[in-house]
Amino acid sequence: MAKIGIFVGTVYGNAQMVAEEAQTLLQEQGHDVSVFDEGTLDEWQNYEQEHVLVVTSTTGQGDLPGSIEPLFYDIKDSLGHQPGLRYGVIALGDSNYENFCGAGKKFDALLQEQGATRLGNVLIIDSSEVSEPEVFAADWIKHWGTLA
């Protein structure tokens, strides 16, 4: 099965809960899965020919949480082209705010720009409608695991 790195950007812990659920579900499918709470560029580069799942909430005006923002800018400034990377994005946010799920959308746009291949659609989770994001994401995660 696939080697998958889950990179988490969280503020209040919801993205972390989704990432932990994803790890469990993907491991049940036989994948080799690691979660990175404050992932580094070196850790990211271990997956350049593998699979990455970005699970991030959004803060401020569509900004990345502090736990994943340095990684985003390291990828943007240091890597350039990543054609061997296959990835997915789970974006958490609140539709009451103007830049709804902005962090996940930014990560998706960056990886598309760098030539990575997205598996499936970006999963958008609206905290104003979903009280248990890890439960809401389960079916999407299981399906994504079949694409990896």
Backbone bond lengths (Angstrom), bond angles and torsions (degrees), N, CA, C in turn:
res aa  C-N    CA-C-N  psi(-1)  N-CA   C-N-CA  omega(-1)  CA-C   N-CA-C  phi
1 M - - - 1.447 - - 1.536 109.19 -
2 A 1.306 116.02 -171.69 1.469 121.10 -171.99 1.532 112.49 -88.86
3 K 1.320 113.85 154.41 1.463 122.14 170.04 1.524 105.84 -95.54
4 I 1.335 116.59 121.38 1.463 121.87 -173.57 1.525 110.26 -126.69
5 G 1.325 115.67 128.84 1.458 121.63 172.27 1.512 109.06 -106.15
6 I 1.327 116.72 126.30 1.462 121.49 177.51 1.526 107.42 -103.19
7 F 1.333 115.64 118.86 1.460 121.58 -178.26 1.525 108.32 -108.63
8 V 1.337 115.84 125.30 1.461 122.45 -168.22 1.525 112.01 -112.49
9 G 1.339 114.77 134.43 1.455 122.21 169.92 1.511 107.64 -121.83
10 T 1.319 117.26 111.84 1.462 119.58 -175.06 1.518 111.16 -136.61
11 V 1.323 115.55 153.40 1.461 122.25 175.97 1.525 108.96 -115.90
12 Y 1.321 116.79 -54.98 1.462 121.73 -176.14 1.521 113.89 -105.41
13 G 1.337 117.19 1.44 1.460 119.90 175.39 1.512 115.93 103.75
14 N 1.338 118.81 -10.88 1.465 119.29 -178.91 1.529 112.00 -64.65
15 A 1.319 117.44 -43.15 1.464 119.87 178.86 1.529 110.30 -64.01
16 Q 1.321 116.58 -35.49 1.469 120.41 177.66 1.525 110.44 -63.23
17 M 1.336 117.12 -42.43 1.470 120.79 178.73 1.529 110.53 -63.29
18 V 1.329 116.84 -40.86 1.466 120.45 178.26 1.531 109.85 -64.39
19 A 1.323 116.95 -42.24 1.470 120.92 179.96 1.527 111.45 -63.17
20 E 1.324 116.70 -41.63 1.467 120.40 179.21 1.524 111.04 -66.23
21 E 1.326 116.88 -38.82 1.467 120.65 175.90 1.525 109.91 -65.02
22 A 1.327 116.37 -40.94 1.468 120.56 178.52 1.523 110.13 -62.08
23 Q 1.317 116.77 -42.67 1.461 119.75 178.85 1.525 110.67 -58.25
24 T 1.322 116.47 -47.86 1.466 121.18 -179.80 1.525 111.16 -60.27
25 L 1.336 116.96 -49.99 1.464 120.70 -176.62 1.530 111.87 -65.07
26 L 1.321 116.65 -40.38 1.464 120.00 -178.99 1.531 111.31 -71.45
27 Q 1.316 116.87 -35.73 1.467 119.52 175.65 1.526 110.82 -65.90
28 E 1.338 117.07 -35.76 1.465 120.53 176.61 1.521 111.33 -62.37
29 Q 1.338 116.67 -26.91 1.461 121.36 176.83 1.530 111.90 -83.22
30 G 1.322 117.10 -3.23 1.450 120.88 177.38 1.517 115.67 98.53
31 H 1.326 117.30 5.01 1.462 120.76 -179.77 1.535 111.10 -78.67
32 D 1.320 116.01 154.24 1.461 123.83 173.93 1.528 106.45 -93.04
33 V 1.336 117.56 107.68 1.461 121.69 -168.92 1.534 111.63 -123.32
34 S 1.332 115.44 132.86 1.466 121.91 173.44 1.523 108.88 -126.72
35 V 1.343 116.25 143.02 1.462 122.07 178.09 1.524 108.68 -108.40
36 F 1.341 115.38 134.87 1.457 121.94 179.53 1.530 108.63 -119.60
37 D 1.343 115.83 109.35 1.463 121.52 -177.14 1.522 111.89 -73.24
38 E 1.295 117.39 -36.88 1.463 122.74 176.03 1.520 106.85 -134.27
39 G 1.321 114.67 68.24 1.453 121.05 -173.16 1.516 113.62 -60.26
40 T 1.328 115.12 147.03 1.457 121.94 178.79 1.525 109.79 -108.12
41 L 1.299 115.97 166.63 1.461 120.58 177.68 1.521 110.71 -61.61
42 D 1.328 117.76 -39.81 1.468 120.69 178.14 1.522 110.88 -60.62
43 E 1.334 116.75 -43.98 1.474 119.86 178.64 1.524 110.36 -63.82
44 W 1.332 117.18 -41.96 1.464 121.74 178.80 1.530 110.43 -59.63
45 Q 1.333 116.13 -43.77 1.460 120.46 -175.75 1.527 112.37 -65.66
46 N 1.327 118.12 -20.65 1.464 120.73 174.36 1.523 112.10 -65.98
47 Y 1.334 116.72 -13.75 1.464 121.63 -176.87 1.531 112.87 -114.00
48 E 1.316 118.11 9.69 1.470 120.95 -175.56 1.527 113.63 -59.73
49 Q 1.323 117.06 -26.04 1.465 120.79 176.49 1.528 110.32 -110.53
50 E 1.304 115.79 20.29 1.471 122.03 -175.52 1.520 109.99 -126.38
51 H 1.336 115.58 -141.20 1.466 122.42 -177.69 1.527 110.18 -125.78
52 V 1.330 114.81 140.38 1.460 121.66 177.15 1.519 108.40 -129.25
53 L 1.321 115.51 139.00 1.458 121.66 171.48 1.525 106.42 -119.79
54 V 1.334 115.74 118.07 1.464 121.53 177.45 1.525 107.19 -95.88
55 V 1.322 116.04 123.35 1.468 121.85 177.79 1.522 106.09 -121.07
56 T 1.339 115.72 108.75 1.463 117.45 -175.58 1.518 112.86 -140.44
57 S 1.312 113.88 140.39 1.459 120.48 170.92 1.527 107.22 -86.77
58 T 1.306 115.72 178.00 1.463 122.11 179.93 1.519 108.13 -123.35
59 T 1.315 116.14 143.30 1.459 120.73 179.68 1.529 108.96 -130.86
60 G 1.310 116.36 163.15 1.463 120.46 175.71 1.521 113.25 55.84
61 Q 1.309 116.14 -130.62 1.468 122.47 -178.50 1.526 110.55 -97.19
62 G 1.333 116.45 55.91 1.452 120.43 -179.18 1.514 112.36 82.64
63 D 1.337 116.90 22.69 1.452 122.43 -175.08 1.522 112.38 -87.58
64 L 1.335 113.59 161.63 1.461 121.47 175.50 1.525 109.86 -79.99
65 P 1.339 117.59 142.85 1.459 120.25 174.29 1.532 110.55 -63.05
66 G 1.315 116.55 152.95 1.455 121.78 -179.63 1.513 114.53 -57.55
67 S 1.326 117.86 -25.42 1.464 120.99 -177.85 1.529 112.73 -73.75
68 I 1.341 118.31 -18.26 1.459 120.60 -178.25 1.533 112.85 -124.45
69 E 1.314 116.98 -12.68 1.469 120.48 -178.07 1.534 113.46 -58.27
70 P 1.352 119.48 -45.14 1.475 118.35 178.88 1.531 112.40 -60.21
71 L 1.333 116.60 -38.83 1.466 120.13 178.31 1.521 110.85 -62.83
72 F 1.319 116.99 -44.90 1.469 121.47 179.52 1.532 110.41 -54.73
73 Y 1.334 116.36 -49.23 1.465 119.37 -177.35 1.527 112.25 -71.90
74 D 1.339 117.92 -30.88 1.462 119.91 174.11 1.529 110.80 -64.61
75 I 1.330 116.35 -42.08 1.468 120.39 177.81 1.521 109.37 -63.54
76 K 1.316 116.05 -46.45 1.462 121.25 -177.94 1.527 111.66 -62.36
77 D 1.326 116.88 -42.93 1.459 121.27 -173.79 1.525 114.14 -87.04
78 S 1.335 118.08 -22.63 1.465 120.11 -170.83 1.525 115.60 -113.61
79 L 1.320 118.78 -26.09 1.461 118.55 -169.13 1.523 115.12 -96.50
80 G 1.299 117.97 -45.33 1.460 117.85 -178.09 1.506 112.91 76.06
81 H 1.325 117.11 -106.37 1.464 122.42 -171.69 1.533 110.89 -96.64
82 Q 1.348 116.81 129.47 1.472 121.94 -179.88 1.530 110.93 -131.58
83 P 1.310 118.53 60.70 1.467 120.07 -174.39 1.524 114.61 -67.43
84 G 1.331 118.43 -19.90 1.462 120.33 -179.18 1.509 114.02 -86.16
85 L 1.328 117.05 -7.26 1.463 121.33 -176.52 1.525 111.16 -83.71
86 R 1.338 115.27 132.53 1.461 122.03 171.91 1.527 106.11 -115.31
87 Y 1.334 115.92 134.50 1.467 117.68 -170.60 1.520 112.24 -145.39
88 G 1.332 113.59 167.32 1.455 123.34 171.39 1.519 108.23 -139.02
89 V 1.332 115.45 159.98 1.466 120.57 178.95 1.522 109.20 -134.19
90 I 1.326 114.68 131.45 1.460 121.74 169.15 1.519 105.83 -114.02
91 A 1.330 116.27 116.12 1.463 122.54 -175.82 1.524 109.69 -109.46
92 L 1.324 115.57 124.07 1.452 121.07 177.81 1.519 109.06 -107.51
93 G 1.326 115.75 141.61 1.453 120.16 179.00 1.508 111.14 -169.33
94 D 1.305 115.67 -172.53 1.461 123.04 -179.07 1.526 107.63 -129.05
95 S 1.320 116.60 117.41 1.467 121.24 -175.26 1.529 112.94 -67.76
96 N 1.325 118.23 -5.66 1.452 120.87 175.01 1.534 111.64 -75.84
97 Y 1.317 116.01 -9.08 1.466 120.94 -179.86 1.523 110.37 -106.66
98 E 1.324 114.87 149.33 1.460 122.06 -173.65 1.526 113.29 -59.50
99 N 1.314 118.60 -44.94 1.466 122.06 -176.58 1.521 111.03 -98.44
100 F 1.320 115.36 57.37 1.456 124.64 -176.46 1.526 111.31 -54.14
101 C 1.319 116.53 123.65 1.473 123.91 179.22 1.530 112.41 56.52
102 G 1.317 116.11 30.68 1.459 121.13 -176.82 1.518 114.35 -58.80
103 A 1.330 117.90 -37.21 1.467 120.18 -177.81 1.527 111.26 -64.82
104 G 1.324 116.69 -47.15 1.464 119.88 178.84 1.516 111.98 -63.82
105 K 1.323 116.04 -39.03 1.467 120.35 178.89 1.526 110.77 -65.70
106 K 1.344 117.12 -37.54 1.469 120.92 177.30 1.526 110.74 -64.04
107 F 1.334 116.16 -43.11 1.462 119.73 -179.42 1.524 110.15 -64.40
108 D 1.325 116.37 -43.00 1.463 120.71 178.71 1.530 110.64 -60.75
109 A 1.318 116.87 -46.31 1.471 121.09 -179.21 1.526 110.95 -61.99
110 L 1.337 117.55 -41.14 1.455 121.01 179.09 1.526 111.13 -62.16
111 L 1.320 116.59 -47.10 1.464 119.87 -177.75 1.522 111.46 -67.67
112 Q 1.325 117.38 -35.58 1.471 120.40 174.91 1.526 109.84 -62.58
113 E 1.325 115.76 -44.76 1.464 122.33 178.76 1.524 111.48 -57.71
114 Q 1.333 116.12 -34.57 1.455 121.30 -176.46 1.523 112.99 -89.46
115 G 1.319 117.52 8.23 1.452 121.17 173.80 1.512 116.01 82.25
116 A 1.338 117.68 11.88 1.463 120.62 176.78 1.535 108.89 -74.30
117 T 1.320 115.64 159.54 1.466 121.26 -178.74 1.524 109.71 -104.97
118 R 1.331 115.90 117.69 1.465 119.66 176.90 1.519 109.09 -82.08
119 L 1.329 115.60 132.44 1.458 121.92 175.90 1.522 107.78 -98.29
120 G 1.316 116.85 117.16 1.460 120.67 -178.67 1.514 111.89 76.28
121 N 1.324 114.73 -175.48 1.465 121.51 178.45 1.521 110.02 -89.17
122 V 1.323 116.21 160.79 1.454 121.07 172.23 1.531 107.27 -68.71
123 L 1.326 116.46 131.29 1.460 120.38 175.34 1.524 108.27 -87.18
124 I 1.320 115.55 121.12 1.465 122.85 178.37 1.529 108.13 -102.26
125 I 1.338 116.12 124.94 1.464 120.86 178.93 1.529 108.15 -118.73
126 D 1.326 115.44 118.40 1.463 122.49 -178.19 1.528 109.56 -96.82
127 S 1.329 116.08 111.16 1.465 120.29 -176.89 1.523 112.85 -65.74
128 S 1.349 117.61 -18.18 1.463 118.59 177.71 1.531 111.28 -77.40
129 E 1.334 117.30 -12.17 1.466 121.48 179.67 1.524 113.59 -118.63
130 V 1.328 117.49 -20.75 1.465 122.18 -173.49 1.524 109.48 -117.95
131 S 1.338 116.48 118.18 1.467 119.18 -178.18 1.530 112.69 -89.68
132 E 1.332 117.42 -23.47 1.467 121.13 179.40 1.529 109.10 -125.69
133 P 1.334 117.53 83.32 1.458 120.19 -174.46 1.528 113.85 -60.05
134 E 1.331 117.37 -31.89 1.463 119.84 179.96 1.526 111.79 -67.49
135 V 1.329 116.94 -33.04 1.470 121.29 176.60 1.531 109.25 -74.60
136 F 1.319 116.66 -43.96 1.458 122.38 179.02 1.528 111.15 -57.86
137 A 1.324 117.13 -38.49 1.468 121.96 -174.91 1.524 113.87 -80.54
138 A 1.308 118.73 -13.82 1.466 121.82 -169.90 1.532 113.79 -55.85
139 D 1.319 118.27 -48.60 1.466 120.04 -178.35 1.527 111.28 -64.67
140 W 1.331 116.95 -40.29 1.468 120.72 177.98 1.529 109.84 -61.52
141 I 1.329 116.56 -44.94 1.463 121.70 -179.01 1.525 110.33 -61.34
142 K 1.319 116.76 -45.78 1.473 120.19 179.48 1.526 110.26 -59.77
143 H 1.324 117.02 -43.70 1.466 120.22 178.58 1.529 110.27 -64.71
144 W 1.330 117.37 -44.78 1.461 121.02 179.88 1.520 110.32 -58.37
145 G 1.324 116.39 -38.93 1.461 120.61 178.62 1.508 113.56 -61.55
146 T 1.330 117.38 -27.94 1.477 119.66 177.04 1.531 111.66 -76.73
147 L 1.334 117.25 -19.32 1.453 121.23 178.92 1.528 111.85 -85.58
148 A 1.342 115.66 -22.00 1.473 120.62 -175.57 1.522 111.46 -73.82
